[in-house]
Amino acid sequence: MSILNVENLSHGFGDRAIFKDVSFRLLKGEHIGLIGANGEGKSTFMSIITGKLMPDEGKVEWAKNMKVGYLDQHAVLEKGMSIRDVLKSAFSDLFAMEERMNSICDIMAAGTETDMDALMEEMGVIQELLMAHDFYIIDSKVEEVGRALGLEDIGMDKDVTELSGGQRTKVLLAKLLLAKPDILLLDEPTNYLDAGHIEWLKRYLQEYENAFILISHDIPFLNSVINLIYHMENQELNRYVGDYDKFQEVYAMKKAQKEAAYNRQQKEIAELEDFVARNKARVATRNMAMSRQKKLDKMELIEKTVERPKPEFHFMEARTPGRYIIQTRQLVIGYDEPLSRPLDFTMERGEKVVLFGANGIGKTTLLKSILGLIPSLGGEIELGDYLETGYFEQEMASGNRNTCIEEIWKEFPGYTQYQVRSALAKCGLTTKHIESQVQVLSGGEQAKVRLCKLINRASNVLLLDEPTNHLDVDAKEELKRALKEYKGSILLICHEPEFYEGLATRVVDCSEWSLRV
């Protein structure tokens, strides 16, 4: 049974085409991985099929009475809402029914309505629906899911705008699970999640009976939960049966076949054009030349596969610093209340240290305390001599109206336009991306703009907060290579063992000093 039909979909932003005549069908029980490089339009596709964005052309048709749950990487949580409020909003349709039932009671109490039987019948139907959907035990269901995802430890009454990236993702996930949709649409759900909850989500999706569409650049996670791949590239969407490894195998074969066919055709075209050029002027061979010209005119040209530019990251290195990079003595980090026990932490020159642990235990807070962006609650931080620090934040500030060019120029005012464009192109951004506003770029493209700033300023110590979030496979591989090559020191927050294996000289479990375990 078809759950979703997408026919002849075309869409673009300005003169930048994203899709061209794309068709797609989702069947019951299919577990789909939607993949493609940064900026190919995966999140845009999700926005179109959920009705958040109207396509330029084409038709999107859902099966009737289909309840869709969407985990959006760009979802905005309103200030003033607590975690409990967000979770309870999963039942907004049931609360609307209760409101209608209360208004019927008011009408009946006033005694002004003549058709009391119809009102009684409607009220009975609503009552049955509320009972069937466990409306009267919503609070206990909310508490149960809150416990399962560790939200109770954060505090169910905490304002959602005060949460870390991982905590925010957990709240949105919990809301989805409570809503029990017929289909799940998940846009990079593992971003910001700690290892324990990635494992929990993996098991949940493996056992999920309904259909889902998953966008993810975390290949081991993707391989463990999907049975179909849809690959987005060059404005097309192509279907592959099997996991990501199988897709790579078939894709490489198709690419080689297309390249061979293109080369054969180009050779044939060259031979035909040469024959026409040599023989069209001679009376004896003019007819043969005309015949070959007709063949040329009718030929359906095979397009050469346009390779996306692969990023190249080379970190500029500053002078060698002193032996000790960071030393903390009895450091206590936090905001209104402590997040850590008194912490003694030392990092020496040349070390590449990875911080890992559950969301919300203070990893980002530690980085910001070391940088002096937030004050510590006690103890001392001593930074080494001659440090030139580069910092990669988890997310870019929202509402940035600068173009990519302006964003880099702001950081490096001495650069020529050629130097700015060249720097962005080396990070894997095309001309159309470079000239776009930062806010319309995908999460991965925005990350590449921030990396562009980082690699073009000389440093001898890098503090990186989840740099792999949103990055596509090629960019992740290149970033790992560049960090391994980097001779400076690195303090890295990361939840992907595949990324930091072979890179880290030391891995620190932050739960050993955190008060929020």
N, C-alpha and C positions, 0 to 999 in steps of 0.2 A: 504494500500500500504506500502510495506517495504522500509524504508529509508536506513537502515543499517543492514547488516547481518554479524555476527561474528561467525565463526565455528571452533570448536576444537582448541581453542587458548591455548597455553602453553608458559610460559615465566618465567625466573628467572634471578638472579644476582649471578654469581659464583655458589656456592652450595645451594643458598637460593631460593627455588621455590616460585613464586608469584601466578601463575595460572597453573592449570592442566586441560586440555581438557575442557575449558570454551566455552559455546555458548551463543549468545545474539542476540536479534532482536528488532529493533526500528521501530515502526509504526507511520504513520502520526498522528499528534495531541497528541501523548503521552507525558505526563509531568512526567519524571522519576527522583526519588531521588536515587542516588547511595550512599549507606551507608556502614559502616564497621569500625572496630577499626583502630587506627593509624598503618600504615605499612602493611595493608592488600593488597594494590596495586591499590587504586582508581585513584590516579594521574597517575600511570604507565599505567593503562587501557586507560585513556584519551589520553596519549601520543601515545599509539599504534593505537587507532582508528583515530587519526589525522595524522598519518604517521610520527610523530617525532621520533618514536622508532619502530624498526623492531622486531616482535615477534620471538621467537625461532621456534615455529610451529603454524600452523593455517592460517585461511583466513579472511581478513577484506574486505568487499565489500560494497561500497556506491552506492546508486541509481545514475543514470547518471545526470550530470549537477546540482549536489547538492552543494549549497553554504553553507559552514560550518563556523560558528563564534565561536571562542574558547577564553574564558576568563581564562587565565592561571595564577595560584598563583605565578609561578616562572618566568613570562615573564620579559625579560630584555629590558629596555628602553635606547636608545642610548644617550650618552652625546652630547650636541649640538643641539638636537631636541627640539623645543618648543612644548607646548601643542597643538597649532594650527597645527604644522607639523604632529604630531601623528594622530590627528583627520582627517586631509586631506589624510593620508596614507590609510584610509578606502576606498578611491576611486582610488587606484593605478592602477587598471585595466582600468579605464576610462582615466586616464592620459596617460597610455601606448597607448590607442587608439588615443588620440589627437596627440601624438608624431608620430604615424604611418601616420595620416592624414597630418601632416606638412611635413613629408618626401615625401609623394605622391605629394604634392604641389610643392616641390623643384624639383622633377623628371620631373613633367609636365612643370615647368618653364624653365628647361634646354633644353627641347624639344628633348631629346635623345631617348626617349622611343617610340617604334613603336605602341604598343598596348594601345593607349590612352583611348579607350572605356572601357577596363577592369579596368584601373586605376580610371576612372570617376565613374564607377559602385561601386568599392570598397570604394571610398571616400564618395559616397552617402549613402552607408550602415552604415559606421562609423558615419557620420553626424546624421543619424536617431537614431542610438543607443545612441549617446551622448545627443540628445534632449530628448529621452524617459527616460533617467536616470537623468534628471535635471542637466546635467554637468555644465551648465552655471550659475547655482545658488548655486554651492557647497559652496562658501564662506558664504552665508547667512544661509545655512543649518548647517554649522559648528558653526556659532555664536549662532544659535537657541538652539542647543543641549548643547553648552557650558554654555548658560544662565540657561537652565533647571537643569543642574547638578552642578551649582554654580562654574563652572570653570572660568567664566569671572571675578569673584571676586578675584581669585588667580592671574589672569593675563594670557591671552592667549599666550603671548610671553615668558613666564617663562620657563626656561630649565627644562625638565621633571626629570632630575636626582636630582633636588633640592626639589622635592615634598615629602610630608609625605606619609606614607603607604596608608592612606585613600584617599588622593588626587590622588595618582598613580592608585588606583583601579577605581576611578571615571573616569579618563582619558581613561583607557582600556575599561570600560563599555560604555563610550560615543562613542568610536571608533566602538565598536561592533554594537551599535544601528544605527549608520550612515551607516554601511555596509549592514544592513537589510538582514541577512543570512536566509537560509531556515531552519536551525536548530541551536540552541544555545547549547554550551557545557560550563558549568559554574563551575569552581573549587573554592569552598569556596568564593563566591562573597561578602558575608557579612563581611568577615574579614576586619577590619580597617574602615568599613563604620559607620557613625554616625546613630542615631535612625531615623532621618528624611529621609535619603536616603535609609535605609533598608526598610522603609515603602513605599517609592516611587518605589523601585525595586519589592517589593511584589505585588503592584498593577499592575505593568507592566507585570509581569509573570502570574498573574491571568488572564489577558486579552490577553495573547499571544496565537495566533491561531496555530502557528507551533509547532513542537516538540522541547523539550529540555531535556538535561540530567544535573542534578544539584548535585554536591557534597557539602554537608553541614552538620555541626555538630550542627547547630542552629535549634533545633527541632521545636519550635513554627513557625519559618519562613518556614521550610521544610513542615510542616503539612498544611500550608496555601496555598501552590502553586502546590503540586504534587498529582498525582492520582495513581502512581505505585511506588513500592519500588523494587530495586535490591540490595540484601544484599551480600557483599563480606566477606567470612570467610573460613579459612582453604583451600585456593586455589580453592574454588568453588564460583559460582555466581548464586544465587537463586532469583526467581521472586515472588513477593507478590502483590496482588491487594489491593489498598487502601492506606491510609496514614501511618505514622510512628507508631501511636498508634495501628492501626489494625495489622501492621506487628508484633509488640511486642507480641500481643495476640496470633497470629497464630504461631509465632516462638517458644514461650514458650510451646505451645501445642505439636508441632513437636518434640521439644527437649525432652519433657517428654515421648512421645511415643517411640522415639529412645532409650532413656535410659532404658525404661521398656523392650523393645525388646532385647537390649544388655544383660540385667540382666537375662532374660529368657533363652537366648541362652547360656550364660556362665554356668547357672545351668544345662542345658541339656548336655553341653560338659563335665562338671565335672562328671555327672552320667554315661555317655557313657564311659569315660576314666576309671572310677572306675570299671565298668562292664568288660571292656576289660582286665584290669590289673588282675582282680580276676579269669577270666574264660579262658584266651587264652592258659594256660598250661594244662587244663583238657580236655581229649579226648571227653567226653560227651558234653561239652559246647563250644568246640573250634569253631565250625561253627557259632554259635550265636555270639561269640566274634568277629570273622572275619567280619560278617555282620555289626555289630555296628562300627567296625573300618572303613569299606567302607563308612558308613554314615558320620563318622567324616571327612574322607578325602574329601568327596564331598561337605561338608557343606560350604556355602558361609558366611564367617565371617562378622559380623556386627562390624564396627570399633567403639571403644569408643570415644565419643566426647572429643577432647582435648580443655580444657578451656584455653583461653589466660590468661597470668598472669595479674591480676588487679593491678593498681598502688597503692602504699601506701605512702602518704606524711605525714611526721611528722617533723615540723620545729624545729630545735634546738634553744633554747632560751638563750640569754645572760643575764647578770645582769640587774636589774631594773634601767632605766635611770632617769634623773630629771623630774620634772613635765611637763616642756615645751619641745616638740620634735622639732618643727619648729616655728619660728616667722619671718615674713617678714614685713618690714616697707617701704611703698612707693616704693615697688619693681617694676621695669620695665624690662620685659624680651623681648628678640628678638635677631635677628642676625644683619643685616645691618640697619634695621629699627624696631621700637617698635612693639610688638605684643599685649602689654597690657597697660591698664591705670595703674597708680601707685596702687600697690596692697598691702593691709594689710591682712595677712593670719596667723592664729594661729592654731597649732595642739597640743593637749595635750596628755600626756601619756595614752595609752589604747584606744585611738580613732581609728576607722576604717573608713577612709574618702574616698569616691568615687568621682572622677572628671569625669564629662561627658559634652558633647557639640559637636558641628559640627567639622568635620575634619579641620585641619590646623589652629585652633584658638590659639594654643600654649600650649596644655596640656603636650605633651612630652617635649617641651622646658622648661616648668616650672619645671618638674622633674629633667631635666639635669642641670638647673640653681641651684636648691636646692643642688644637688650633687656636684656642682662646676665643672661639665664637660664642661660647656660653661659659659662665663662671662655674668653677667647681665648688662643692659644698664643704670641702676640707682637704687638707694635705697639700702636697707640692707637685708641680710639674716642671722639670728642668729639660729644656731643649738644648741640643748640642750646638757647637760653634759652626758658623758658615753654612747654615741650612738654607737651601732654596727649595721651598715646598710647593708641590702641585697637589691640588685637591679636586676630586671628582665627587660631586654630590649625587644622591639617589635620583633626584628629579629636578628639572628645570622649572623656574617660577612660571606660573600660568599667565596667559594674557600677554605674552611677548609679541609685540607688533613689528619688531625689527625683522628685516630680511636676514638670511644667513650671512650675506656679505657685510651688512651693517654690524651684525653681532661680532664678527671677527675683527672688523675695522675698529670697533669700540675698544677691543682688547689690545690690538696692535696698530695704533694710528699711523705708524711710520710705514706700513706696508703699502705697496702700489696695488691697484685693482688686480693686476695680473698675479701678484703674489698671494692675494686673498683667495682668488678663484683657484689657483694652483693648490693651495693648502687644503681647501675644502674638497677638491677633486681627488686628492690623494687619500682622503678619508672615505672615499667611495660614494660621493654625492655627484649627481649629474648636474648639467647646466640648469635644467628646469627646477631642480631642488634648490640649487644655490641661490636662484633669484626669487624663491618663494619666501613668504613670512615663516618664521620659526614655528609659530603656533599652528600652522596647517600641516606641518610635517608629522610623520608617524613617530612613535616613541623611539624606534631604532635610529631614525634619521636625526632626531634631536640629540640622541646620545653621541652620534658621530660628530655633530657640531661642537658639543662640549669636549669631546676627545681632541678635536682639532685645536682648541684653545690650549689644552694641556700639553700636547706633544710639541707645540711651537714655542713654548717658554722653557728655558733651561731650568732643570731641577736636579736635585740629588736625593730627594725623598718624595715618594708619592703616597698620598692617603686616598684610598679608593673605596667608595661606598657602593657596593653592588654594581660594578661597572658592566656586568654582562646582561643585566636586565634589558630586554627589548632588542638586543643585538642579534642579527642573523648569524647563521653558522659560519660563514666566511669571515665576518668581522670578529667573531669570538676567537676563531683559530688564529687570526692575524694579531689580535690583541695579546693572546697568550704568548705567541712567538716574540712579540715586541717586549713584553714584560720580562721574559726569560733572558733576552738580550741586554736589557737595561742594567747598567752597572751600579745604579744607585740603590737605595733602600726602599722597601715597599711595605706598607701596612694596609692590608686588604680585607674588606668584609665580603664574604662570598658564601653562598649556600650550594654551590655546584662543585662537588669533589672532582668531577671530570676536568673542570677548568683549572683548579689549583694543584692537581697532582703533577709532580715534575717541575713545578714552579716554586712552591713554598719550601722554605728552609725550616719553618716552624709553624705548627698549627695550634692555636690557643682556643680551648673550650671556655667560652665566657660564662657559662653557668657556674664555673668554679668560684667566681667572685661576685656574681650578681645576686641581688636580693629578690629578683623577680623570676624565680625558676618555676 
